[in-house]
Amino acid sequence: MEQTILHHMETVRSITIKSINTIPEEITDIVPEGFNNNIRWNFGHIAFVQERLVYSVLGEKTSLPVEYEKFFGPGTKPADWKETPPTLTEISSILAEQTERIKRFVPERFSDKLPTPFTNRMGISFYTLGETLLFSFYHEAMHMETIKRIYKTISN
């Protein structure tokens, strides 16, 4: 089952990476009316949250650049950025590298209990690494849908 889950993670991430590599960077910082964030933020947020849902929940050290939290953490938004955010190429590389790290890290750990249960914003609690990893796929898909909606709004 673990191999099936890891294969699914690769499938989800390949869709994300294909998307980030086809969207023109010059439109990724537009925040259309009705949205709080832009395309760049959503891609960076996917990477940031998956890192937290795999490593931080276990008390492990994360490998993302430290500035990802201030750019892409929950509650952040491009309107508050004071510095230049990572490029799409940088975010794409992070996303690809992250998948490879997770594939090496999680085997045999799916049942590892979290030191403290993780409760998301919807009030759903998770107790194992496997649960948070599986939730990260849902989270990624939600943000990919937002990216598609932003792209469609900008393109019209």
N, C-alpha and C positions, 0 to 999 in steps of 0.2 A: 504494500500500500504506500509506503514512503516514496518509492520510486515513481508511482503514479502521481502523487502530490507534487513532487519536485518537477516532474514533467509538465504538470499543469502550470506551476509557477513559471517555468521557462516559456510556455505558450503565452500566458498572460503578458509577461515581460516583453516577449518578442513583438507583440502587437503594440505595446507602448513605445518601444524603441523604433519600430518602423514609422510610427506616427511622428515622433520627435524629429526623426531624420528627414521627414518630407514636408514639414511645416516651415515656411520661410521665416527666418529669425526676425525680420523687420516687422512682422505683425504680432510677435509674441508678447509684446509689452502693452498692447492695447487692452484696456479694461472697458468693454462695451457697457452701455447702460443696462442696468438690471443685474450686473455681475459685480462681485467684490474683488475678484482677482483676475489675473490674466493667464494666458497659456503657459508662460514660463513658470509662474508660481505653481500652477497645478502639477507640472512635471517635477519640479523640485520638491514639492510637498509629497508626491508619491514616494520619492527616494527617502525623504526624511522620516515619514511615518513607517515605512517598512523597516527601516533601520531600528526604530524604537520598538516595533512589534516583534522583532526577532532578537535583538541584542539587549536593549535597555530593560525590557521586562524581566530579563534574567539577571540583571545587574552586571552584564558584560560591557566591556569597552566598545564604543561604536567607532566606525572608521570613516564617517563622513567628515568633510571639512567643517570646522567649528562654526563657520559663518552660516551654514545651512539652517541652523535653528533660528537665527534672526531674520533670514529671508523667507524660510518656508515652514516654520513651525506653526502649530495650530494657533489661530488668532492673529497671525501676521497678514500683512497685505502690502502690495507694491506701493501704495500711496505713502507708506511709512518708510520706504527704503531710503537710506541716506548715502549708501555706497552702490557701486555697480554690481549687480547680481552676476552669478555664473552664466556663461554662455550656454546655448543649447548643446553645443558639442561637449562641453564639460559635464553637463547634466546627463547627457546620453552615455558618456563614458562611465560616470558614476553608476547609472542604472545597470549597465552591462556588467561592470565589475562586482556590483552588489549581488547580483544573481549568482555569480560564480562563488563568491564568499559564502553565501547562504547555503549553496549546494554542498560545500565542504563542511559547514558548521552544524547543520541540523540532523544529519543521519544519526539514528539511535537516540535522538534527543526529543522527539515529538511528544513523548509522555512526560518530559521534565516538568515538574510543578514549578510555577512562578513563586518567587519568595513572597510576593504580595499579589493577590488577584488584580488583574487589570480590568478596569471598568471604563468603557468608552462613553462618549457624549450621549449616547442613546440609553445609557444605563445598563447595558449588557456587560456582564462580568465574564472574564476568561481566566482559567486556572492553569493551563498548560501552554507550553510553547507551540504545540500543534494547533491549538485553538487560535492563538494570536496570528500564527502564520496563515492559517486558512482565512481568517478575517481580513488579512492584508490584501488578499486577492479581490475581495468584495470592495474594499476601500479603493484599490487601484482602478477597478472597473468604473466606480462612481466618478472618479476624477477624469478618467478617459472620456466618459460621456459628457462631462462638463467641458472638457477641451473641445470636443466635437461641436457642442452647442455654441461655444465662444467663436470657434473658427467659422461656423455657418453664419453667425450674426455679423462678423467682420466682413465676410465674403459677399454678403448681400448688399 
